[in-house]
Amino acid sequence: MKPFLYSGTKNASSWAMRAWLALREAGIDFDEEVVDIRRPQRFANLERIGVFSPPAMVPVLVVDQMAIFDSVAIMEYANEVADGALLPADRVARARARSLVAWQHSGLSGICARISFESAFYPLKRSLTDAERAECRRLFDCLDQALEQSGGPYLFGALSLADLMLMPTVVRLARHDLDFARWPLSRNWTTALLERASVAEWMREADALPHIWFDDYLVPGDAIRMVPAAA
Ligand SMILES: N[C@@H](CCC(=O)N[C@@H](CS)C(=O)NCC(=O)O)C(=O)O
């Protein structure tokens, strides 16, 4: 039986995106159900997932009737199925890649607090705040340095879990008014990721969905700018 991924709404679930991308990039053939966790269907759907997965969250991958829950566990499973192809062969580089994965998994910074994944798909965007720009500098300085060391096109040369883990954050920032002039390597890296078939497929489906607006995206005084929906 094929692995079964209980995934998330494509313009809302950054965690599901990471797991889904890793499975795709590992060449794993899986079936998928998008679990809508918005109200009112939220409660019935999460209860259904909770029957076989203790956190009652998505993503969950069911393999041989066992639930692998949490995006990072699914990504590590995908890497193992692909004989380790999604992490660097060098031990220290592999630990560095896992550091980036862990940084994202434990919150990354204040970047994502109000710039939700959903906001990447809004036709109207607000400007990034000074605090968000400072956090972007910290992140992209680090990514540019990794790209310089590896020679690209990805953070550790070949595509790895680190690239896939950071993708949803980078998507949301790149679709706001972030000027990449200071980070030419990160700009090329972002383009390379967006052009991958797996990422392009997810984004195409996400862009076609109705936007999910959050009240706290805007606060009084926020400047709004018009952007094309798929910028
Ligand atoms: N640490 C989890 C986080 C997963 C997560 O937060 N999933 C959200 C959807 S993106 C969810 O299922 N939330 C359920 C809830 O809000 O109760 C992972 O990495 O898989």
The ligand as a MOL file (V3000), in Angstrom:
LIG
                    3D

  0  0  0     0  0            999 V3000
M  V30 BEGIN CTAB
M  V30 COUNTS 20 19 0 0 0
M  V30 BEGIN ATOM
M  V30 1 N 5.2590 20.7710 14.6630 0
M  V30 2 C 4.2300 20.3880 13.7400 0
M  V30 3 C 3.3170 21.5640 13.4790 0
M  V30 4 C 2.1740 21.1840 12.5780 0
M  V30 5 C 1.0900 22.2250 12.5960 0
M  V30 6 O 1.1130 23.2410 13.3180 0
M  V30 7 N 0.0770 21.9570 11.7800 0
M  V30 8 C -1.0950 22.8190 11.7350 0
M  V30 9 C -1.4720 23.0570 10.2940 0
M  V30 10 S -0.1900 23.9260 9.4170 0
M  V30 11 C -2.2140 22.0690 12.4200 0
M  V30 12 O -2.4880 20.9400 12.0940 0
M  V30 13 N -2.8390 22.7040 13.4010 0
M  V30 14 C -3.8840 22.0760 14.1390 0
M  V30 15 C -4.4360 22.9890 15.1820 0
M  V30 16 O -4.3640 24.2040 14.9490 0
M  V30 17 O -4.9470 22.5140 16.1770 0
M  V30 18 C 4.8810 19.8980 12.4380 0
M  V30 19 O 6.0000 20.3400 12.1490 0
M  V30 20 O 4.2940 19.0680 11.7260 0
M  V30 END ATOM
M  V30 BEGIN BOND
M  V30 1 1 1 2
M  V30 2 1 2 3
M  V30 3 1 2 18
M  V30 4 1 3 4
M  V30 5 1 4 5
M  V30 6 2 5 6
M  V30 7 1 5 7
M  V30 8 1 7 8
M  V30 9 1 8 9
M  V30 10 1 8 11
M  V30 11 1 9 10
M  V30 12 2 11 12
M  V30 13 1 11 13
M  V30 14 1 13 14
M  V30 15 1 14 15
M  V30 16 2 15 16
M  V30 17 1 15 17
M  V30 18 2 18 19
M  V30 19 1 18 20
M  V30 END BOND
M  V30 END CTAB
M  END
